[in-house]
Amino acid sequence: FLSAAETRRKVVYIAIKGSDTSADFLANFCMRSTPYNLKGPFVEGGTNMLWSHEGHSLVAQQLVTKIEMLVRNFILPQGYSITFVGHSLGGSLACACAIILRSRLATQSCANRDMQ
């Protein structure tokens, strides 16, 4: 992934690339729909379950592990919002990462309004 900050608007963009390596293509072929238990609902009153493409879910969980401390300790405390973007595989991963992170960071007061 790549990240870039727009300081004037206080936005951090996290961009995730599409399929590029043989590992990416293998992740694309793990197509079984699998559940992921969120730490909290994505929206108030929503479900705690995320159903997604198995390969994409596994890669998204690995990315969240790499991104979460940066978001928790530096991005949100500085008052920045976060926008995830991606193309193809990266688009799927961007959506899953945003949902997983939002559920994990729901206890931080700014997480619900600042993660897109």
N, C-alpha and C positions, 0 to 999 in steps of 0.2 A: 504494500500500500504506500501511497504518498500522502503527505499532508502539507497544507499551505494555509497561512493565516492572512486574513484581510484585517489589518489592525484598525483601520478607520471605522469599519462596520462591526468589529469584534466578532468575526466569524472564522472558525477553523473548518476547512474543507478536508475531508478524508476521502481520497479517490482510490478505488480498487480496480485493478486491471482485469480485462477479460482473459479468456483462455489463451495461454502462451506456451506452457511447458507440458511435457507428457503427464506430469502429476495433475495438472489442471484438467486435462482431457480424461484422465482416469476418474477424477472427482465427478465430472459430467456424466459418466456412465453408471455411477452408483445412484440409480434413479428411484429406489424404493422410498415411499413416503414414510417418514419417521417422526415421532413426537420429541419435543424438547420441552422440559418443564422450566418455565420462566420463574424467576424469584418473586415476581409480582406481575399483575396484569399490565398489558401495554397501555390500556386506557382504563379509566375508572369504571368498575363494574364488569370489565371484560374477563376473558379466560386467562388462565395461567399456562396454557398449553399452546405451543407453536408447532404446527405440522409443516414439515418442509422436506425437500429433496435431500436424501441421506448424505450424498457427497458434499453438497453445498453446506449442509448443517455442520458437518465435521470440520470443514475448512473455516467456516464462520466462527465456530467456537475457538479454534486456534488463533484466529485474528483478534477476537475479543480479548483473549488472554494477553496479547501483545499491546493492545490499545487501551485497555481499561485503566491501568495505573496512570498513564499519561492524561487521560480524560479526567479521572477522579482527582488527581493531585495538582494538575497544572492548568488544564483548559477551563473547566467549570469554575474553579476558585478565582480565576482572573476575570470572570464575567463574560467569557466568550460563549457563543452558541456553536453548535456543531451541525454540519451538513454532510451526510454521506452521499457519495456519488459513485457510479460504476457503469461499465458497459458489459453486456452479455453475462458471463459468469460473475464479473465484478458487480453488476447491478443486483443480481440475486444475493451476493455476499453483503453488499452495502445495506440492503433491506434487512437481512437477517441480523447483521451486526448492530444496526440501529435499534431493532426491537429488543435484542438480548441486552445491550448496554442500558437502554432506557429502563428495562425491568430491574436491572441490578442497581441502578443509581437512583431509583425512585425516592430513596430517603434523603437525597441531596435536594434541597428546596428548589434549585434552579433546573434540575434535570428534566422535569416534565414539560417545561416550556421551551427549553433550549436545545433539544435534540430532535433533528428532522431526519 
